[in-house]
């Protein structure tokens, strides 16, 4: 009797993959249903195979909610280890080339149809959604074409799409910061500042990305000055009363300034800036979004920033205490996957410096569950995992994660 062939990932029904990914991200069927705009019954039928996902638009929505590409959802496979690292390097080079181009393509050399202003804005919005779900590899694949289209488009005629270049350059900068390309991120952030022109709201949004790039370049003083200047300018805008996102923007800039001050060892300034942000968060409600592109602000985000500033100032026990409180709040679970996973990766330094490499390792495992691309593509995550491996014996799940991204204890 012939033994049955072993079941491969591609044989697994798509509904089962949806269920596995949903559970691994800690989402109930109801929470997942809310995120995809469907009923709990619909989710249950999909996962049991009673209902088939056969429309690409629906697959894209489901994939975005799970933080994976549609291709991964369909095939069940993703590049790992050295291959994933090589793919990331190639994708970054394509982004570098797209940012370096100032010439218009010769007639007939651009075989791809040029999208309309509205289509470009929709594509950038989809890329931001992928980023917020922590799927940076997908964003990297999209960026070269998006940057090329932005270069050809000029000023959009549709007022609704006027922010598209700003949104695109901000996204580019923030992804590149994640991937350790600080100088290239600074270039993209500078383009965002140019796209903002003289508009205080746009300039404030661009400054969020600029400060992140400057902090990555270890230019803390410049980052703090840029954030405080943008905050002051936004505060003085005559029409600020008509900007519902102004508290969130101001609060986010204050937190960026606090993190920059902490990086420079300026404890009083970092404390004062986070206190100002905390006052805003308390005065203006539980949680605010600015433009929904990388802006999250509220009491929990203030606490997360307090934990990171304490860590950077060397007070690791205080950092861990604040971190544990913030991540126990309901608002923590509503933050985007990218934000949560990034924080867990960053806070590993506090655990390691406190002598607790087991908790540091579990923080990385949790981050990998929330947004795998955060742990598998970010140099900061790789460095943190390397430190955990060198600190002592690790659990099986930490060892598996290390093997997945090509790390060993040697």
Number of C-alpha atoms within 10 A of each C-alpha: 3 4 5 6 6 7 8 9 13 14 10 13 18 23 22 14 19 21 20 12 19 21 15 15 20 14 16 13 19 14 14 22 19 14 15 17 11 12 15 16 12 13 21 17 13 19 22 15 14 11 13 13 16 9 8 10 11 13 18 18 18 23 22 24 21 28 29 25 23 20 13 14 24 19 16 19 12 12 13 16 16 13 13 17 17 13 15 20 15 14 20 22 13 17 23 17 13 18 20 11 12 10 8 10 11 7 7 7 7 10 7 9 7 14 14 15 22 17 12 21 21 14 18 23 18 17 26 23 21 23 27 23 26 29 26 29 22 19 22 24 18 17 25 21 15 22 21 19 20 20 17 13 16 10 15 17 12 11 11 11 18 17 15 23 27 23 24 27 29 29 27 30 28 23 25 23 23 21 20 17 19 22 16 20 30 25 19 27 29 20 21 27 23 16 23 22 11 10 13 19 22 20 22 27 26 27 28 27 29 30 27 27 30 23 24 20 17 15 16 25 17 16 28 27 15 20 26 20 16 24 24 13 14 23 17 11 13 8 9 15 10 8 13 13 19 20 24 23 27 27 28 29 29 28 29 29 31 33 31 30 27 25 22 19 16 16 17 11 18 26 18 13 22 24 17 16 28 22 15 20 22 12 11 13 12 12 17 21 18 19 14 13 18 23 17 21 27 25 23 24 25 25 21 23 24 26 28 28 28 22 24 22 19 16 16 22 16 17 24 20 11 18 22 14 14 21 18 11 12 10 15 18 13 10 17 19 26 23 21 24 27 22 19 25 26 19 23 27 22 25 22 19 15 15 12 16 25 19 14 26 27 18 21 28 21 19 25 22 19 29 27 24 23 31 28 23 23 21 15 18 25 20 13 21 27 17 18 27 22 13 15 11 13 16 11 9 12 21 17 14 20 21 14 15 20 16 17 14 15 6
